[in-house]
Amino acid sequence: AAAIEEQTPEQVLEHADRALRSQRPEAIATAGFAAYDPSARTLHYAHAGHLPPVLCRADGSVEELVAEGLPLGMHHMSAPT
């Protein structure tokens, strides 16, 4: 639902993070979300602790994309004491 309402992959993952924290405050999850615009031939993606995305190009080459980000639910957790 967030993907329909939100405009960017970052906003989608922020929405998912808020939902996870409100419904399951003890939980964490990894996620990645991407949006491809075929007319502009652009890929926008956001990352929340998941494995980095891999881009497979039409020529058969493969590229691991740079991706950093905390898992969903992590930024509100305090450091261990």
Steps between C-alpha positions, in 0.01 A plus 500: 500500500785739580645450153180635345474797737863602537716659232852365553651169613638684806149614595365146455760360740445785748129414494580131554731591789228706671248217452737239642587717802133568577379142454802298614737727697725206596547383139757581236498414130713555193355633179582648165272686264560619146306695240588483131389767255521342154444828314799664673686169539574581863499280809453651844541277803518513877649250737429410863759247612426247225763352272612750234294488181653351187436658161499264202551700182368413154854416384524230767729692734419501870567784742453506877353839587621703794244489777515598865235531764390368835238224517143611556433549870865557592530876529272517803683229694748604764855365507565202729628587844 
